Structures are given as structure tokens and as C-alpha cells.
Amino acid sequence: MKRRKKYLQDEVNDNIKLFMKMSHNFENIYCMEDRLINCIKSGNIKSWGKIAKNIITVTLIEEGNRIESIKKKLIQTYYLISRSILDEVLNLKNIKELNENNINKTKHIFDIDEISQWFMDSILCVYNKLHSSKTRFNNITAYKIENYVSSHYKEDISLKFLSEKFDKSYNYLSSVFNKEMKMSFREYLNNYRIKKAEKILIESELTLAEISMEVGFSSQSYFSKVFKNNTGVSPLKYRNIMKKT
């Protein structure tokens, strides 16, 4: 860790000397942010690090040795980049959790070298999160649907609704979902809702009518039918079996 930080410190110091010789005719930091976002999205691992270091360099030049100002600027830059990139693969809740976790690490940083290393590590975290998520499916649209369902499964969702929301044709979405999930969208949604219902049946005393509404089914009878098809037993029998174990 110390060796990495020393290496980064030397690179940034060399950059500052070079940039200062340019009489401030260096690239605008906002243009660098756009280039960094594009670099990360395209998977250009060789270039993103150089751009990130240049952002640190310009921030240090503009903010001097004011550590709190440097922290604030780098946190703002990180937040902008993470939101711009991760909106494609994570829902808002997961992005918020990731950002809170990374930003909380700066509370105990009072050193320019450490905040510079934090920025590099946090941007790398965003890079890895994006590309590790993308490897799960071949099509990014499948991720968007999966993340949307995890946050909105209680609502009235249909493939027609999603095709309008994501600006894709119904047939295209149907094809993508069958290929990536190995099942229809309706089957996936029902499976997701039943898993939620299983947990509620075990942990609460809610009625079947209440549970069916809680997980997004339009009627208790349909909920019971889907539940039995998925588990092999009725909801009440499932509750009795699980509470005896």
C-alpha cells in the first residue's frame, strides 16, 4: 500500500511540474471527467488511470494545499462519475450504498497523498463494478430489467410496460429475456415474487390475501396457484411445514 501511494505521489508530482510549465493551458477538468466516463464504459483499462491521475493533478493545482477543498472536489468528481456509469447496471439503492461506503472512507483522511490514492481506488471500484456486472449477462438490457424488478416487483409490471420504459420493442425484450434468463419474463417475475412470499410466510402472521398484495399479485387465488406450481405445496402448508422445522 505504501509503495503504491509513493508511486502515485511521484507521478502526480511529476504531472504538476509538467502542467505548471503549460501556463494553465491544460485540459478543462470537466472534459477530463467526460473522457474518464467514456474510457471506463468502453473498458479501456490502460487509459482510465492516466486520466484519473490528471484529474488529481489539476485538482491539486487549483486547490493548492487545502486538504478539505481537495477532498470535496475529488468526492464530487467521484460521485458524478459513479452515477453516470453505474446507472446502467445498478439500481439507485445499490449505487447509493456503494457510494456511501466509498465516501465514508474519506472521513479519516487528512493527507493529500491518501485522498489521491482513495480517488484512484474508488474509480477502480466503479470500473470493476461495471464490468463485473456486465459479465453476468451478454445484454445490458437484461440487467436493467433485473434491477428494475428488484425494486418494483410489488407493482403492476409487464413486458409491454418495460418495452416502453426502456424504449425497446416488445419482441426484442422477450427474446433477450428468454435467452439470458432461460425463462419468460412472466415466469421470472412470478418466481421473484414467490421467493419474497416464502420469506413473509415464515417470518410473519400475515394472511394470504395480505401477502399476495404485499408481493404484487392481483388476487389471492392466483397467488396460491402460482405458489403451488413453484413449490409443490400450498402457501398455508408451506408455512406449517417451515414453522415446524
Sine and cosine of phi, psi and omega as CSV:
sin_phi,cos_phi,sin_psi,cos_psi,sin_omega,cos_omega
0.00,0.00,-0.71,0.70,0.00,-1.00
-0.90,0.44,-0.62,0.78,0.02,-1.00
-0.91,0.42,-0.67,0.74,0.04,-1.00
-0.88,0.48,-0.70,0.71,-0.04,-1.00
-0.90,0.43,-0.65,0.76,0.02,-1.00
-0.90,0.43,-0.66,0.75,0.01,-1.00
-0.89,0.45,-0.71,0.71,0.03,-1.00
-0.89,0.45,-0.67,0.74,0.00,-1.00
-0.86,0.51,-0.70,0.71,0.01,-1.00
-0.89,0.45,-0.67,0.74,0.00,-1.00
-0.90,0.44,-0.71,0.70,-0.01,-1.00
-0.91,0.42,-0.65,0.76,0.02,-1.00
-0.89,0.46,-0.65,0.76,0.06,-1.00
-0.91,0.42,-0.64,0.77,0.03,-1.00
-0.88,0.47,-0.68,0.74,-0.02,-1.00
-0.87,0.49,-0.70,0.71,0.03,-1.00
-0.87,0.50,-0.69,0.72,-0.01,-1.00
-0.91,0.42,-0.72,0.70,-0.04,-1.00
-0.91,0.41,-0.60,0.80,0.00,-1.00
-0.92,0.40,-0.52,0.85,0.05,-1.00
-0.93,0.37,-0.32,0.95,-0.04,-1.00
-0.99,0.10,0.08,1.00,0.02,-1.00
0.81,0.59,0.65,0.76,0.06,-1.00
0.92,0.40,0.30,0.95,0.07,-1.00
-1.00,-0.01,0.57,0.83,0.00,-1.00
-1.00,-0.04,0.18,-0.98,-0.09,-1.00
-0.88,0.47,0.65,-0.76,0.06,-1.00
-0.86,0.52,0.67,-0.74,-0.07,-1.00
-0.89,0.46,-0.50,0.87,0.00,-1.00
-0.94,0.33,-0.55,0.84,0.09,-1.00
-0.93,0.38,-0.61,0.79,0.05,-1.00
-0.89,0.46,-0.65,0.76,0.02,-1.00
-0.86,0.50,-0.70,0.72,0.02,-1.00
-0.89,0.46,-0.67,0.75,0.00,-1.00
-0.92,0.39,-0.61,0.79,0.02,-1.00
-0.91,0.42,-0.67,0.74,0.03,-1.00
-0.87,0.50,-0.73,0.68,0.00,-1.00
-0.90,0.44,-0.61,0.79,0.00,-1.00
-0.89,0.45,-0.72,0.69,-0.02,-1.00
-0.91,0.41,-0.68,0.73,0.00,-1.00
-0.89,0.46,-0.59,0.81,-0.04,-1.00
-0.99,0.11,-0.13,0.99,0.02,-1.00
0.98,0.18,0.37,0.93,-0.02,-1.00
-0.99,0.14,0.99,0.11,-0.12,-0.99
-0.94,0.33,-0.38,0.92,-0.01,-1.00
-0.96,0.28,-0.57,0.82,-0.11,-0.99
-1.00,-0.06,-0.45,0.89,-0.11,-0.99
-0.89,0.46,-0.60,0.80,-0.02,-1.00
-0.90,0.44,-0.66,0.75,0.00,-1.00
-0.90,0.43,-0.68,0.74,0.00,-1.00
-0.92,0.40,-0.66,0.75,0.01,-1.00
-0.87,0.49,-0.66,0.75,0.03,-1.00
-0.91,0.41,-0.59,0.81,0.05,-1.00
-0.92,0.40,-0.58,0.82,0.06,-1.00
-0.90,0.44,-0.68,0.74,0.06,-1.00
-0.87,0.49,-0.71,0.71,-0.03,-1.00
-0.85,0.52,-0.77,0.63,-0.02,-1.00
-0.90,0.44,-0.61,0.79,0.03,-1.00
-0.89,0.47,-0.69,0.72,0.01,-1.00
-0.91,0.42,-0.64,0.77,0.02,-1.00
-0.90,0.43,-0.70,0.71,-0.06,-1.00
-0.96,0.29,-0.55,0.84,-0.09,-1.00
-0.98,-0.19,-0.09,1.00,0.01,-1.00
0.91,0.41,-0.65,-0.76,-0.01,-1.00
-0.98,-0.17,0.31,0.95,-0.03,-1.00
-0.99,0.15,0.99,-0.10,-0.15,-0.99
-0.86,0.50,-0.65,0.76,-0.01,-1.00
-0.91,0.41,-0.61,0.79,0.04,-1.00
-0.93,0.38,-0.63,0.78,0.03,-1.00
-0.90,0.43,-0.72,0.69,0.04,-1.00
-0.84,0.54,-0.75,0.66,-0.04,-1.00
-0.86,0.51,-0.69,0.72,-0.05,-1.00
-0.92,0.38,-0.69,0.72,-0.02,-1.00
-0.94,0.34,-0.56,0.83,0.07,-1.00
-0.90,0.43,-0.70,0.72,0.02,-1.00
-0.87,0.49,-0.68,0.73,0.00,-1.00
-0.91,0.42,-0.71,0.70,0.03,-1.00
-0.86,0.52,-0.72,0.69,-0.05,-1.00
-0.88,0.48,-0.71,0.71,0.02,-1.00
-0.86,0.50,-0.72,0.69,-0.04,-1.00
-0.92,0.40,-0.69,0.72,-0.02,-1.00
-0.90,0.44,-0.68,0.73,0.00,-1.00
-0.91,0.40,-0.65,0.76,-0.02,-1.00
-0.90,0.43,-0.55,0.84,-0.09,-1.00
-1.00,-0.01,-0.73,0.69,-0.17,-0.98
-0.99,0.15,-0.21,0.98,0.09,-1.00
-0.83,0.56,-0.42,0.91,-0.05,-1.00
-0.97,0.25,-0.45,0.89,-0.14,-0.99
-0.82,-0.57,-0.22,0.97,-0.02,-1.00
-0.80,-0.59,0.46,-0.89,0.11,-0.99
-0.99,0.17,0.19,-0.98,-0.11,-0.99
-0.86,0.51,-0.62,0.78,-0.02,-1.00
-0.89,0.46,-0.70,0.71,-0.02,-1.00
-0.93,0.36,-0.59,0.80,0.06,-1.00
-0.90,0.44,-0.69,0.73,0.00,-1.00
-0.88,0.48,-0.68,0.73,0.00,-1.00
-0.90,0.44,-0.68,0.73,0.01,-1.00
-0.89,0.45,-0.72,0.70,-0.03,-1.00
-0.92,0.40,-0.65,0.76,0.03,-1.00
-0.88,0.47,-0.66,0.75,0.01,-1.00
-0.89,0.46,-0.72,0.70,-0.01,-1.00
-0.94,0.34,-0.69,0.72,-0.06,-1.00
-0.94,0.35,-0.54,0.84,0.03,-1.00
-0.87,0.49,-0.44,0.90,0.01,-1.00
-0.91,0.42,-0.36,0.93,-0.05,-1.00
-0.99,0.17,-0.19,0.98,-0.06,-1.00
-0.88,0.48,-0.49,0.87,-0.05,-1.00
-0.94,-0.34,0.37,0.93,0.04,-1.00
-0.96,-0.29,0.83,-0.55,0.00,-1.00
-0.74,-0.67,0.41,0.91,-0.09,-1.00
-0.75,-0.66,0.69,-0.72,-0.07,-1.00
-0.89,0.46,-0.67,0.75,-0.01,-1.00
-0.90,0.43,-0.63,0.78,-0.01,-1.00
-0.94,0.34,-0.62,0.79,0.02,-1.00
-0.94,0.34,-0.52,0.85,0.07,-1.00
-0.92,0.40,-0.69,0.73,0.03,-1.00
-0.92,0.40,-0.61,0.79,0.05,-1.00
-0.86,0.51,-0.68,0.73,-0.01,-1.00
-0.88,0.47,-0.72,0.69,0.01,-1.00
-0.89,0.46,-0.71,0.71,-0.02,-1.00
-0.90,0.43,-0.62,0.79,-0.03,-1.00
-0.94,0.33,-0.62,0.78,0.05,-1.00
-0.92,0.39,-0.63,0.78,0.07,-1.00
-0.89,0.46,-0.60,0.80,0.04,-1.00
-0.87,0.49,-0.67,0.74,0.03,-1.00
-0.90,0.43,-0.71,0.71,0.02,-1.00
-0.84,0.55,-0.77,0.64,-0.03,-1.00
-0.91,0.42,-0.63,0.78,0.01,-1.00
-0.89,0.46,-0.68,0.73,0.01,-1.00
-0.89,0.45,-0.77,0.64,-0.15,-0.99
-0.99,0.15,-0.42,0.91,0.12,-0.99
-0.95,0.30,-0.56,0.83,0.05,-1.00
-0.93,0.37,-0.65,0.76,-0.04,-1.00
-0.90,0.43,-0.46,0.89,-0.05,-1.00
-0.96,0.28,-0.27,0.96,-0.02,-1.00
-0.93,0.37,-0.60,0.80,0.05,-1.00
-0.77,-0.64,0.38,-0.93,0.05,-1.00
-0.99,0.15,-0.28,0.96,-0.08,-1.00
-0.83,-0.56,0.83,-0.56,-0.07,-1.00
-0.91,0.43,-0.44,0.90,0.00,-1.00
-0.88,0.47,-0.56,0.83,0.03,-1.00
-0.89,0.46,-0.58,0.81,0.05,-1.00
-0.91,0.40,-0.68,0.73,-0.02,-1.00
-0.88,0.48,-0.66,0.75,0.02,-1.00
-0.91,0.41,-0.72,0.69,-0.01,-1.00
-0.85,0.53,-0.72,0.70,-0.01,-1.00
-0.92,0.38,-0.59,0.81,0.01,-1.00
-0.91,0.40,-0.69,0.72,0.00,-1.00
-0.87,0.49,-0.65,0.76,-0.03,-1.00
-0.88,0.47,-0.42,0.91,0.00,-1.00
-0.98,-0.19,-0.33,0.95,-0.14,-0.99
-0.79,-0.62,0.33,0.94,-0.08,-1.00
-0.88,0.47,-0.36,0.93,0.00,-1.00
-0.97,0.23,-0.26,0.97,-0.08,-1.00
-1.00,0.00,0.14,-0.99,0.02,-1.00
-0.99,0.15,1.00,-0.08,-0.05,-1.00
-0.95,-0.32,0.67,-0.74,0.08,-1.00
-0.67,-0.74,0.29,-0.96,0.03,-1.00
-0.91,0.42,-0.54,0.84,0.05,-1.00
-0.89,0.46,-0.70,0.71,0.03,-1.00
-0.88,0.48,-0.70,0.71,-0.02,-1.00
-0.92,0.38,-0.56,0.83,0.03,-1.00
-0.89,0.45,-0.59,0.81,0.05,-1.00
-0.96,0.27,-0.65,0.76,-0.03,-1.00
-0.90,0.43,-0.68,0.73,-0.05,-1.00
-0.99,-0.13,0.12,0.99,0.06,-1.00
0.83,0.56,0.73,0.68,0.06,-1.00
-0.79,-0.61,0.42,-0.91,0.02,-1.00
-0.95,0.30,0.46,-0.89,0.00,-1.00
-0.85,0.53,-0.73,0.69,-0.04,-1.00
-0.90,0.43,-0.60,0.80,0.01,-1.00
-0.91,0.42,-0.74,0.67,-0.01,-1.00
-0.89,0.46,-0.66,0.76,0.01,-1.00
-0.88,0.48,-0.67,0.74,0.00,-1.00
-0.91,0.41,-0.71,0.70,0.00,-1.00
-0.88,0.48,-0.69,0.72,-0.07,-1.00
-0.93,0.38,-0.68,0.73,0.03,-1.00
-0.90,0.44,-0.60,0.80,-0.03,-1.00
-0.96,0.30,-0.70,0.71,-0.09,-1.00
-0.99,0.14,-0.67,0.74,-0.08,-1.00
-1.00,-0.09,-0.20,0.98,-0.02,-1.00
0.89,0.45,0.47,0.88,0.05,-1.00
-0.30,-0.95,0.21,-0.98,0.04,-1.00
-0.97,0.26,0.28,-0.96,0.02,-1.00
-0.88,0.47,-0.67,0.75,-0.01,-1.00
-0.87,0.49,-0.67,0.74,0.04,-1.00
-0.89,0.46,-0.69,0.72,0.00,-1.00
-0.88,0.47,-0.72,0.69,-0.01,-1.00
-0.89,0.46,-0.71,0.71,0.02,-1.00
-0.89,0.46,-0.67,0.75,0.03,-1.00
-0.88,0.48,-0.68,0.74,-0.01,-1.00
-0.89,0.46,-0.71,0.70,-0.01,-1.00
-0.91,0.42,-0.63,0.78,-0.01,-1.00
-0.91,0.41,-0.63,0.77,0.05,-1.00
-0.87,0.49,-0.64,0.77,0.06,-1.00
-0.92,0.40,-0.63,0.77,-0.01,-1.00
-0.91,0.41,-0.63,0.78,0.02,-1.00
-0.83,0.55,-0.70,0.72,-0.01,-1.00
-0.90,0.44,-0.68,0.73,-0.01,-1.00
-0.92,0.39,-0.63,0.78,0.02,-1.00
-0.86,0.50,-0.62,0.78,-0.03,-1.00
-0.98,0.22,-0.64,0.77,-0.18,-0.98
-0.99,-0.10,-0.06,1.00,-0.04,-1.00
-0.66,-0.75,0.09,-1.00,0.08,-1.00
-0.92,-0.40,0.37,0.93,0.01,-1.00
-0.88,0.48,0.51,-0.86,0.05,-1.00
-0.96,0.28,0.25,-0.97,0.03,-1.00
-0.88,0.47,-0.60,0.80,0.03,-1.00
-0.89,0.46,-0.67,0.74,-0.01,-1.00
-0.93,0.37,-0.65,0.76,-0.01,-1.00
-0.93,0.38,-0.66,0.76,-0.01,-1.00
-0.87,0.50,-0.64,0.77,0.05,-1.00
-0.94,0.35,-0.62,0.78,-0.05,-1.00
-0.88,0.47,-0.56,0.83,-0.04,-1.00
-0.98,-0.21,0.08,1.00,0.17,-0.99
0.98,-0.20,0.14,0.99,0.04,-1.00
-0.99,0.12,0.55,-0.83,-0.08,-1.00
-0.98,0.22,-0.39,0.92,0.00,-1.00
-0.50,-0.87,0.42,-0.91,0.01,-1.00
-0.91,0.41,-0.63,0.78,-0.04,-1.00
-0.91,0.42,-0.66,0.75,0.01,-1.00
-0.93,0.37,-0.65,0.76,0.05,-1.00
-0.85,0.53,-0.74,0.67,-0.03,-1.00
-0.89,0.46,-0.63,0.77,0.01,-1.00
-0.90,0.44,-0.75,0.67,-0.01,-1.00
-0.91,0.42,-0.64,0.77,-0.01,-1.00
-0.87,0.49,-0.72,0.69,-0.01,-1.00
-0.92,0.40,-0.62,0.78,0.04,-1.00
-0.88,0.47,-0.58,0.81,-0.06,-1.00
-0.99,0.13,-0.58,0.81,-0.12,-0.99
-0.94,-0.33,-0.33,0.94,-0.03,-1.00
1.00,-0.02,-0.12,0.99,0.03,-1.00
-0.70,-0.71,0.31,-0.95,0.04,-1.00
-0.95,0.30,0.33,-0.94,0.03,-1.00
-0.82,0.57,-0.69,0.72,-0.03,-1.00
-0.92,0.39,-0.65,0.76,0.03,-1.00
-0.91,0.42,-0.64,0.77,0.04,-1.00
-0.87,0.50,-0.71,0.71,0.01,-1.00
-0.87,0.49,-0.71,0.70,-0.03,-1.00
-0.90,0.43,-0.67,0.74,-0.01,-1.00
-0.90,0.44,-0.74,0.68,-0.08,-1.00
-0.94,0.34,-0.51,0.86,-0.01,-1.00
-0.98,0.19,-0.27,0.96,0.05,-1.00
-1.00,0.05,-0.36,0.93,-0.05,-1.00
-0.99,0.17,0.00,0.00,0.00,0.00
